[in-house]
Every structure is written in C-alpha cells, then in structure tokens.
Amino acid sequence: MSGRRILLIDDEEDMRRSSAQALELFDLEVTTFSTAEPVLELIGYGFDGVVVSDIRMPGMDGMTLLQRIREVDAEIPVILVTGHADVQLAVSAMRAGVYDFLEKPFTAQHLAGIIRRALDRRGLVLENRRLRAVAGKRDDIETRLPGRTQVMVDLRYRLRAIGATDADTLIIGDTGVGKEVVARALHDVSARANRPLIAINCAALPENLIESELFGHEAGAFPGALRPRYGKFEHARGGTILLDEIGSMPFDLQAKFLRVLQERVITRLGSNELVPLDVRFIATSKADLEAEVAAGRFRADLFYRLNVATIHVPALADRLADIPILFLQLVREAAARYMRDDIEVSPDLLADIAARSWPGNVRELRNAADRLVLGLDPVPDENQPIVSRQRLSDKVGAYERGLIASAISAHGGNLRRVYEQLGISRKTLYEKMQKYGLERKPGSDPDRFDN
C-alpha cells in the first residue's frame, strides 16, 4: 500500500491516535489531522488515497469537508464517522456522495476492510483516467478546461507539456478566467501530484507576520513565539507552492523570495540554519508584471526568473464560441453540487448567454449557472451589455452553432457520431463547421476531430 495514503481527521486525540495505530497494523499508511482544513491542501485529481473523517467537529465539519472534496474531485472516496445514531444524517451523507458511513464504536478490521475497497476503487478510477488520456480520449484536463477553440486547444497542449516538467511557472490572465484551475491542473499532471499544493494569497498576507507565515520561526524569535513553527513553504515539502497574485507581494519580501527561488533553501526566523526546500513554484498574476517592473513595483530579476515557463489563460472574450458548451457544463456541475436534478437549458436562454459579454469571465458565467440551478434568473441585471442585438436569424445561427459545438464535444470530435446524432449529412456538417469556425485540426493531437 506504499504511497496510497489514508487521511484521518478526528478532533478527539485519543480516538485519532488509536484509530491510526490500529490501521497501521493492517499495513495502511495513515496521516492524522485534528481539523479538516489542512486536508484540502493534499487533495487533487492525482490523489490516490482515501479520506476518513469524523462528521461532528469544530470548525469545518465532515459534511462540509465532503462537499469541498467533491468540488475538487467527486470520485475521491470519503468515509464519514459519527458517534451519534442519526439515520437522517446518514441518508444525507449518502446523497451527498459519501463512499461509506460508519457509526462509533466500530472495529479496526471493519474500517480497514472499507478502506481497502475504497483504495481499490480509487486505483481503478485513476487507471481508467490514465488509459483514456493515452488513448486520446477526453481526459481530466479537457474536463476542467473545456473548449474547442484554438486558444483552448493550445492552452491544454502547453499545460500538459509544462506540467510534466518541474519548471517554475507563471500563469497570466484576467480576473475570473481560471488561473487557479490551471495551476491545480499543472500540479495534478506533475510527478508531485501526491504531495501538497499549498496556495498562498500574496495580497492577503498579514504584513507584520509575512516572514513567519512563509518561512516559519523558532521559539523566542519574537514576542509570542512560544514554540517552533513550520512556515507554509516547509508545509509544501515535496509538493507545489501556488503564489496567487504575486504582483501584490511586498517589494522588500520579493528579494528574499528570489533567493528561495534560486537556492531552494529557507531560514526560519530566529535561526541561522539553512533548511532545504524541495518544491515547485507556480505564480499567478492578473497584472501586467512587465508594466509593474517598469513602474518600480516589481523586481525585474524576480520577473525574469519566473518568466521561464509562462501560460496565458484566455478571457471569454477571446473564446466566444466556447461559451455555450462551457455554460452547459457549469450547469451540470452546479446541479451535482446542489444535489438537484439535471436542468434543461432552453435554446433562447443559451442564445442569450452566448450573446452577452462576460467581463467577470468564467467566474461570472459559473455564478449564472448556479443561479439557474437554484431557480433564480441567471442574468438578473437587465442593463448588462449584450455583445450585439441579434436578429432572429442571428439567434437561430448562434443556437445551431451551440448545438453542433456541444455535439462535437460530447462525442470527442467523432464527426460520424455527430452528424448521425443531429440527423444531417456529412457534407452539411462540414459546411456548417466551416460556417461557424469549427475547423478540423490535423495531426495526432487528442483534441482533433476524428471521423
């Protein structure tokens, strides 16, 4: 079972320790936590373990943790444990997608058996994903970053190429385009996928505690430092550090961070000992860092050090043809997240969605999908600008294009299945693809359209 971890969360120390020791006797590798929040840093598409959590805990409870994990990957097995006989709670957990639900007291043998089955299931899920990717089928990257436009095909190609390396990476894009989604995908396709991804919001670092938060400190390093503490950089050992909005990092801290990038060592506050740091850095920015360098707000040497591998995430305005497909996928995801039945999007609404401008990009479009699933008006602002006031023929064309693009996406680019589903001839399909800019892409790229 080496490398296949069980993350065990229980706020009761005795229960946590005894459960972990019992499971280790069954040759299971267990990492324990007293709270749920740190577990989310270890969860990703490449996580090959199982989460076992008490359901009633202070702070984030087990049900909330389950929902947060399912937002990252709905197929990670989560086992919830409770000391309270509550049938309704068990039913709610099952509906929310929990793998299994246990009531205390339970035997270690029983729990170990459930965990082994869950590990086997998780292994099959990951192997199936790998085989689909090798076979050129729609994979996790395309699911997380959907779109048939050339800019999205190029983005996924570049992400796969850079992700397979250990290069530090800079991700550039407007607000709401999905920079963090790209960063998590980079981590998940890398060799570090089973290690932590630690996200640090550079704009929200407390100014008086920045160095302690990042580098850690020794006991007595400053008033109130009663015991040693690892910083976030050390918590990511073997994994990835995501520096969100690095352009907001204070200027004086940038020099210290540059040294970390170059030498891969840190020094805790109050210590002279160098601590080796085995991590990969990914930074995101919505600001033009070259302009920030010119304005004297960002160090040129740090910018050039980060700018070796760069990914530009396109705005929705640069991929308008993807909006119908993307909105339909976001609606399906929202329905699953809120445990609602599938929502049928009317042709008129889809045409309206496709015609509107989305300055907030994917984040704003996702909010619209959430509102629709919750029974609210997806575009409540009547004053929101529309890209163009379309005639009926334009709306029909937009709807037709959306149907064809959705069918192409659903069938992975297999055009035979597309024209058979739509009930049109092969010639008509090619003509409409040409009309709407859905061009065939040659070569062996898995994103190409196959007959």
Secondary structure as GFF3:
##gff-version 3
##sequence-region A 1 451
A	DSSP	beta_strand	5	9	.	.	.	ID=ss1
A	DSSP	alpha_helix	13	24	.	.	.	ID=ss2
A	DSSP	beta_strand	29	33	.	.	.	ID=ss3
A	DSSP	three_ten_helix	37	42	.	.	.	ID=ss4
A	DSSP	beta_strand	50	54	.	.	.	ID=ss5
A	DSSP	alpha_helix	62	72	.	.	.	ID=ss6
A	DSSP	beta_strand	78	82	.	.	.	ID=ss7
A	DSSP	alpha_helix	87	95	.	.	.	ID=ss8
A	DSSP	beta_strand	100	103	.	.	.	ID=ss9
A	DSSP	alpha_helix	108	134	.	.	.	ID=ss10
A	DSSP	alpha_helix	140	144	.	.	.	ID=ss11
A	DSSP	alpha_helix	150	163	.	.	.	ID=ss12
A	DSSP	beta_strand	169	172	.	.	.	ID=ss13
A	DSSP	alpha_helix	179	188	.	.	.	ID=ss14
A	DSSP	beta_strand	197	201	.	.	.	ID=ss15
A	DSSP	three_ten_helix	202	204	.	.	.	ID=ss16
A	DSSP	three_ten_helix	207	209	.	.	.	ID=ss17
A	DSSP	alpha_helix	210	215	.	.	.	ID=ss18
A	DSSP	alpha_helix	232	235	.	.	.	ID=ss19
A	DSSP	beta_strand	240	244	.	.	.	ID=ss20
A	DSSP	three_ten_helix	246	248	.	.	.	ID=ss21
A	DSSP	alpha_helix	251	263	.	.	.	ID=ss22
A	DSSP	beta_strand	265	267	.	.	.	ID=ss23
A	DSSP	beta_strand	274	276	.	.	.	ID=ss24
A	DSSP	beta_strand	280	285	.	.	.	ID=ss25
A	DSSP	alpha_helix	289	294	.	.	.	ID=ss26
A	DSSP	alpha_helix	300	306	.	.	.	ID=ss27
A	DSSP	beta_strand	309	312	.	.	.	ID=ss28
A	DSSP	three_ten_helix	316	318	.	.	.	ID=ss29
A	DSSP	three_ten_helix	320	322	.	.	.	ID=ss30
A	DSSP	alpha_helix	323	337	.	.	.	ID=ss31
A	DSSP	alpha_helix	347	355	.	.	.	ID=ss32
A	DSSP	alpha_helix	361	373	.	.	.	ID=ss33
A	DSSP	alpha_helix	392	410	.	.	.	ID=ss34
A	DSSP	alpha_helix	415	422	.	.	.	ID=ss35
A	DSSP	alpha_helix	426	435	.	.	.	ID=ss36
###
